[in-house]
Amino acid sequence: MQSTTIRPIPLRIAASQADISACNQTYPADAVKSTLLSISHSLLATESRLTLWQQPTFDRFSVSLRMLHDRFERGCPAPSSPIVPQSGYTSSPQSPYQVSTPQTTPMTGSLSDCEDMYYALLWTIQSHHQVLTVRLENTFNVPSDTLYFGGPTISEFFTTLCRFWNDLNDLGLVKTLDEAIRSVRIARIHDSIMAQWERGDIRERQLAALLSDLDRQGHTVKGLAWINGWAPSMIAAELGEKYRALLEAEKAGMKGKKKKKVNNNDLRYDSRMEDMLENHDSSDERWPAKANKVQSYGKQTRNTMARKERNWDNGQDQDRDVDMGPFSVAIPSGTPSSGVTATPHDAQDP
């Protein structure tokens, strides 16, 4: 019997810069944020249940949709440098050693904070579409196969991916996001100019000229990066480079805090051990057994701490109580990830 050719639903051509320039429609910022968060929630919920292929383990120090969604929900600012090199007016890059701290909640932050999550959504949708297309064309699966037990079929998920892609390339949504990003960068340039004047680096005449130029040429400041035609791997590489210095600084800062916690527990153990050695009753027949037990707990604790430190290096810290016998303490993790969840409807909605 001759096999039939499977033709997956293709993604439409992404919105171009020319299309956006000609568009006069915009949406409320909160509506755009809600749309992006809803799509992200649904994709992440589906990814967490996938059984067709193995998903990578979540690592807060490796750029992915889940990592960027988690940072956005925790209000962590993104690096201020643009995703691709720009010419002309641009904002100054964030210091590689400026460690992010939560600033806002998802719906109170600036729409421009969604920029990188928007790129990651485009990358994720294209990646899933390509993987499923290859699996169908090579007859690893058929359209009626489900992504996971009780979940949507491949055919239904193709429909969902195309719908999400169309929503992300809606001209009004892209126009709104583009203007929000440009507005924030213009504000940063303005602040940078004013800071130079306050430090005495420029005179009033130069200040007036720079502000006048910014007012006349502000529309030339880069907004959204036009990467919709890029391959998923190219988007991932650009985002990884953008976050590299910031994530390295955050990782080093977290490791330092954890190491300090380990050292403090070591000192506490050593101090109590010294007290027991100094104040023990030599006539007590049970003393050798007590000393051996305390030393055993100390060795166990140090081994546990060493293992946790290796996990911290990989961003895999979890809350855990370490059994230290009579000196038992709780070792808290760093800032926990939010753990994206969604209702079954979100995960299965075609």
N, C-alpha and C positions, 0 to 999 in steps of 0.2 A: 504494500500500500504506500502511495506517495505521501510524504509528510508535507503538511501545510506550512507555509512561511508565516511566522508570527511577527506582526508589526506592532510594537508598542506605541502608545500614544506619545508623540513627540512634544517637547517643550517649544512654545512659540518663541519668536525672536524677541530678545530682551529690549526694554525701552532704551532709546539712544539719547544722547545729550541734545541732539537737534529736536527730538520729540518733546523733551522736557522744556526746552527753551520756548517752544511754540505753545506750550500748555499754559492756560490761565487759571486752572482750577487747583485749589489747595483744600486740605482738610484740617480740622482741629488737631493740634498736637497730641492730645490724649487719645483721640480715635486712632491715630497712626500707631502710637505706642501699644494700645490694646490689640491692634491687629498683629503687630510683630510678636508680642508676647503670646498671643493665642496660637499662632502658627508654631512658634518655638516650643510651647508646651506640648502640642500635639505630636510634633516630630520626635521630641525627646521621650515622650511616653511610649511611642511606638518602638523607638530604638531600645528602650529598656526591656521590651518583651520579645524582641526579635530572636527567632531560632533558625532562620534560613542561613545566616552567617553570623560569625562572632563579632561583637562590637568591642572596640578597645576599652580598657579600664579607664574610668574617669581619673584624670590627674589635673589638679588645680594649677599646676605649673606647666601645662601643655595646652596650647590654644586649640579649642574645639567649640562647637556650638554650646555644649553643656557648660563648659568653663565660662564662656562669655555670658551666657544666660545667668549663671550663678553669680558672677561679678555684678551684673546689672541689677539683679534682685537684691543684692547686699549693698548696693549703692557705691561700689568701688569705682573711682574714676579711671578712665582709660588713658594711655599715653596720648599726649596732645599732638604728636607728630602725625602728618597725613600718612595714609597707607602707601602711597607712591610718591616719589620725589616730585616736588612742585617747583615752579619758578615764580618770580614776582613776589607778591605779598603772601607770606605764610606765617603762621604762629611759631613761636620758639618751641623746640621739642622739650618734653618733660625730662628733668634730670634723671639719668639712669639709676640714681641712688635715692630718688624720692619714692618711698614706699607708700603704696595706696592704703588709705583708710576709708571706711564707709562714710559717705557724705550725705546721701539722700536715700529716699525710698523710691521704688520703681516709678510710681506715677507722679512724684513731685520733682523728679530730676528733669534735666533738659532733654528734649527730643534728640539732640545731637549725641547724647550718651548711647543711643541705640545704633550708631553708625556701624560699629564693628559687628554687632549681632546681626545687622542687616546683611553684611557681607557673608557672615557665616551661614545664614539661612540660604542664601543663593548657592553657596558652596555645597551645603548639605543636601539640598534638593537635587542639584545636578549630580552629585555623587551617588545618591540612592537610585536616581533614574538610570544612570549609566550601569550600575551594578546589576539592577534587575533586567535591563535590556540585554546585557551579556548573558545572563543566566537563561533568559528565554530563547535567545537566538542560538545558544549552544545546547538547547533542550535539557538543561539541568533542572528546569522547572517548567510548569505549564501555568497559564494565567489563572487557573482555578485554585492553585496552591495558596495556602494561607501563610501570612508572615509569621504567625505563631498560633498556637492552639486557641481556637475560638476568635481569632483576629480577622482583619480584613484580608481579602484575597489580593494577589498581585495585581490583578486587573483593577480592583477597587482602589488600591494604593496608588496606581498610576494616575487614576482620576484625581485622587487627593493631591498628589504632587503637582499635577498640572494646574489645579485650582489654586494651590498655594503660590505657585510660580506666577500665575496671572495676577493674583492679589499683590504680590511684591513688585510687579512691574506695572501696576496701575499708575497712570501718568500723574494723577493728583497726589497719590501717596509719595511717589518718588520726588515730585516737585516740592512737597512740604518738607520732606527730609533733607533735600538738597539745600533749601533756603535756611533751614534751622542750623545746619552745619556751617554754612557760609556766615551766618549772623554771629555765631559763637567765635569763629576765627577772626572776623572783623573786630569784635570786642576785645579779643586777646591782643591784636595788633595795636589797637587804640591804647590799651593798658600798658603795653610795652613802650610805646612812644611817650606816654605820660611819665612812666618810670624813669626814662632817660632824661627827661626835662627836670624832674624832681631831684635827680642825682647831680644835675649840672652838666651832663654830657652834651646837651644841645642847648642852644639859645632860643629865645622866644620867637625870633624870626624863623628859625629852622622848625620849631614846633608848629607854628602856624602853617608853614609850607607842607609839612608832613601830614597834618590833619586835613588840610585842603585836598591833597592828593588822595588820601584815603577816602574822603567823602566822594570825590569824583570818580575814583577807580575801584570803589568797593565791590562793584558787581563783577570785577575780574578776579576777585579772591576765589580760590578753589573751594567748591563745596563737596558734594558726593563724588567719589572716585568712580569713573565709568568702567567697571570691571565685569559687567554682566556677561560679556562675551569671553571672559577668561575661563580656562579649564579649572576645575575644582582644586587641583594640586597647586596651581599658581596662586589662587586666592589664599589657600592655606599657608603657602610659603611666605607671602607678603604679610599676613597677619602674624605669623610666627616671628618674623623679623621685627615687626613693629613692637611686639610685646617682650622681646627677648631680654632687653636690659632691665625693664621693670620687674619681670618675673624672677630674674636672677637676684635682684635686690630684695624682693619680698621673700624669696626662698632662703636667702642668707639671713635675713632678719628673723624669720620664724625658727630657723635652725639654732640661732643664737639664743633665743628665748627658751627653747626646749633644752638646749645644752645646760643653760643656767639652772633650769629646774632639776635636771639630772644631778648636777654638781651639788645643789642644795640638799638633795636627798642623800647623796653620798656622805656629805658632811654631817647630816643629822644622824645617819647610821653610825659613822665613825665616833661621833661624840658620845652616843649612848653606849657603844661598845666599850669605850674608855672608862665611862662611869661604872659599868658593870665590873670591869677588871680591877678598878681601884677599890670599889666598895663591896666586893663579894666576900662572903663568909667562907674562909678556907676549910672550916669544919663541916660545911654543908656537903653531904655525900652526893647531892644532886647537882652540884655546881658544874662538873665536867659535861654532863648531859645538856645543861642549860647553855653553856658556852658553845658547844657544838651546834645546838639548834639555832642560836643567834647567828653564828658564822655561816650556817647553811642558808638561812634566810638572806643574809647579806650577799652571798654568791648568786643566789637565785635572782635577787633584785637587780644586781649589776648586769646579769645576762639579759634580763627582761628589758632593762633600760637600753642596752646596746642594740637589741633587736628593734626597739621602738625608734631609736635614733636613725637606724637604717631606713625604717619606714618613713620617718620624717623627711629624709633626704629625697624620697620619691613622692612626697606629697600625700602619703597614705596614712596620716595620723588619724586615730580614732579614740574616742573616750574609752578609758579602761581603768579598772581598779587593779592595782598591783598588790598581790598578797605578800606582805612583809611581816606576817605573823604579829607579834606584839607591837610592831611599829607600822602597821598597815596604814597606807595613805592612798588617796585617790589622785591619779595623775591625769589632769585634764588635757585635752587636745587643744590645738589652736582653733581659730575661727572655723566652725564646721561648715561644710557645703550645705546649700539649701535643700538639695534632694528634690528634683523636679518630679511632680506627680501630676496625673491628669485623670479625669473620669474615663470610664470605658468608652463613652460616647466620643470623647476627644481622640482617643487612640484609634477608634474604628470608623470614625466618620468618613465616608468616601467622598 
